[in-house]
Amino acid sequence: MAKYLVQAAYTDAGLEGLLKEGGSRRRDAVGKAVKSLGGTLEAFYYAFGDADVVGIVDLPDNVSAAAFSLLVNAAGGAAVQTTVLMTPEEVDQATKKTLDYRAPGE
């Protein structure tokens, strides 16, 4: 499973739904959506700032993460931004990779 940081900003319609349903019911709805894609909701928090909701989800792959983001955005209640999270060990592996690359102008 891969981990993703999901940040969402509610639209006006989404805020109306939040006020009607409450925070825990929205968390449960997100958890159910993530589960339907074969994943789990690891963390879910409401926040101040650009993001109204911040969560960490485990999903099988990038395709599942893209599906989640696309479908939630299409529903119109929130604008979702998804960030792939990497472990320190994955970064260790990345630093050991070599590639044939020339910087611009060199």
C-alpha positions in Angstrom: 0.0 0.0 0.0 1.1 3.5 -0.7 0.4 6.5 1.6 -1.1 9.8 0.4 -1.7 13.1 2.0 -5.1 14.4 1.1 -6.0 18.0 1.6 -9.5 19.3 0.9 -11.1 22.7 0.8 -14.9 22.8 1.1 -17.0 24.5 -1.5 -20.1 26.4 -0.3 -22.2 23.3 -1.0 -19.7 21.2 0.9 -19.9 23.5 3.9 -23.6 23.3 3.9 -23.4 19.5 4.0 -20.8 19.7 6.8 -23.1 21.9 8.9 -26.0 19.6 8.3 -24.2 16.2 8.9 -21.4 17.2 11.3 -17.7 16.4 11.2 -17.7 12.7 12.2 -20.2 11.7 9.6 -18.0 13.3 6.9 -15.0 11.4 8.3 -17.0 8.2 8.1 -18.1 8.9 4.5 -14.4 9.5 3.5 -13.4 6.3 5.3 -16.1 4.4 3.4 -15.0 5.8 0.1 -11.3 5.0 0.7 -12.3 1.4 1.8 -14.3 0.9 -1.4 -11.0 1.5 -3.3 -9.2 -1.2 -1.2 -7.6 1.3 1.2 -7.8 2.6 4.8 -8.2 6.0 6.3 -5.2 6.4 8.7 -5.9 10.0 9.9 -8.5 12.6 9.4 -8.4 16.1 10.8 -10.2 19.4 10.3 -7.8 22.4 10.0 -7.5 26.1 9.7 -5.9 27.6 6.6 -6.0 26.7 2.9 -7.2 23.2 3.7 -10.3 22.6 5.7 -9.6 18.8 5.9 -6.3 17.0 6.1 -6.0 13.2 5.9 -3.6 10.4 5.4 -4.8 7.4 3.4 -3.3 4.1 2.5 -4.3 3.1 -1.0 -3.2 0.2 -3.3 -1.7 2.4 -6.0 -1.6 5.8 -7.7 -4.6 4.8 -9.9 -6.7 4.4 -6.8 -5.5 7.7 -5.4 -6.3 9.4 -8.7 -9.8 7.8 -8.7 -10.4 9.1 -5.2 -9.3 12.6 -6.0 -11.2 12.7 -9.3 -14.5 11.4 -7.9 -14.5 13.7 -4.8 -13.6 16.7 -6.9 -16.4 15.8 -9.4 -18.9 15.5 -6.6 -18.5 19.3 -6.1 -18.4 19.4 -2.3 -14.7 19.9 -2.0 -11.6 20.6 -4.0 -9.1 17.8 -3.2 -5.3 17.9 -3.6 -3.4 14.6 -3.2 0.3 14.3 -2.5 2.2 11.0 -2.7 4.1 10.3 0.6 7.4 8.5 0.6 9.2 6.7 3.5 12.8 7.6 4.4 13.8 4.2 3.1 12.2 4.9 -0.3 14.2 8.1 -0.5 17.4 6.1 0.4 16.6 3.9 -2.6 16.1 7.0 -4.8 19.5 8.4 -3.8 21.2 5.3 -4.9 19.7 5.4 -8.4 21.9 6.6 -11.3 20.7 8.3 -14.5 22.1 9.8 -17.6 21.2 13.4 -17.3 22.6 16.7 -18.6 21.6 20.0 -17.0 20.3 22.7 -19.4 23.2 24.7 -20.9 25.9 22.2 -20.0 
